[in-house]
Amino acid sequence: MAAVMSFVWLSAAAGFIFYGGRLFVMLRRFPLESKGRRKKLQEVGAVAGVSAVSFVVRAALFAFLAFVKTSVYTQFSYFLVVEIVPVAIILVVLRKLPPKRTTDGYHAIR
């Protein structure tokens, strides 16, 4: 069972590398040089990289922990490494706050 799950997670990592890489290359070939394009390139690269590394680490740790007696601390550290940290990194990369609304930007309806 551990081998099957590790294979599934490695397949997911390969998918992130393949499709994230394709999107990255497609955005790089886009002719216009702009701040938005550069930011999208960074976002796509970061999300694809973090996701791929996360799935590879998950597969390796799952295969390793299948043969080791686990404790609560081991399970917590596994959960922290393969769930919490990657999600936190992706949330930081993809954070976007809406622009602040100003009261002078609105006009009264007549």
C-alpha positions in Angstrom: 0.0 0.0 0.0 2.8 2.4 0.8 4.4 1.8 -2.6 1.1 2.6 -4.4 0.5 5.8 -2.4 4.1 6.9 -3.0 3.6 6.2 -6.7 0.5 8.3 -6.7 2.2 11.2 -5.0 5.2 11.0 -7.3 2.8 11.0 -10.3 1.2 14.2 -8.9 4.6 15.8 -8.6 5.4 14.8 -12.2 2.1 16.5 -13.2 3.0 19.7 -11.4 6.4 19.7 -13.0 5.1 19.0 -16.5 2.1 21.3 -16.6 3.6 24.0 -14.5 6.7 23.9 -16.7 4.5 24.1 -19.8 2.6 27.1 -18.4 5.9 28.7 -17.4 7.4 28.3 -20.9 4.1 29.6 -22.5 4.2 32.7 -20.3 7.9 33.2 -21.1 7.2 33.2 -24.8 4.5 35.8 -24.4 5.9 38.8 -26.3 5.1 41.7 -23.9 7.4 42.5 -21.1 5.3 43.8 -18.2 5.3 43.8 -14.4 2.1 41.6 -14.5 3.8 39.0 -16.7 6.9 38.9 -14.6 4.7 38.5 -11.4 2.7 35.7 -13.1 5.9 33.9 -14.1 7.1 34.1 -10.5 3.8 32.8 -9.1 3.6 29.9 -11.6 7.2 28.9 -11.0 6.8 29.1 -7.2 3.5 27.2 -7.0 4.7 24.5 -9.4 8.0 24.1 -7.6 6.6 24.1 -4.1 3.9 21.6 -5.1 6.3 19.3 -6.8 8.8 19.3 -3.9 5.9 18.8 -1.5 4.6 15.8 -3.3 8.1 14.3 -3.6 8.9 14.8 0.1 5.5 13.4 0.9 6.1 10.2 -1.1 9.6 9.8 0.4 8.4 10.3 4.0 5.4 8.0 3.5 7.6 5.3 2.1 10.1 5.7 5.0 7.5 5.9 7.7 5.8 2.7 6.4 8.8 0.8 7.9 9.3 2.8 11.0 7.2 2.7 14.2 5.7 6.2 14.5 4.9 8.3 17.5 2.7 11.3 17.8 5.6 13.6 17.3 6.6 11.8 14.1 3.1 12.1 12.8 2.9 15.8 13.7 6.2 16.5 12.0 5.1 14.6 8.9 1.9 16.6 8.8 3.8 19.8 9.4 6.3 19.2 6.6 4.0 17.9 3.9 0.8 19.9 4.7 1.2 23.0 6.7 4.5 24.4 5.3 3.7 24.0 1.6 0.2 25.5 2.0 1.6 28.4 3.9 4.2 29.1 1.2 1.6 28.9 -1.5 -0.7 31.3 0.4 2.2 33.8 0.8 3.0 33.5 -2.9 -0.6 34.0 -4.1 -1.7 36.6 -1.6 -3.4 39.6 -3.2 -5.1 42.2 -1.3 -7.8 44.3 -3.0 -6.9 48.0 -3.4 -8.0 50.3 -0.7 -11.3 52.0 -1.3 -11.3 55.7 -1.0 -14.4 57.8 -0.2 -13.6 60.4 -2.8 -13.7 57.8 -5.6 -17.5 57.5 -5.3 -19.9 59.9 -6.6 -23.4 60.6 -5.2 -26.3 59.2 -7.2 -28.6 61.9 -8.4 
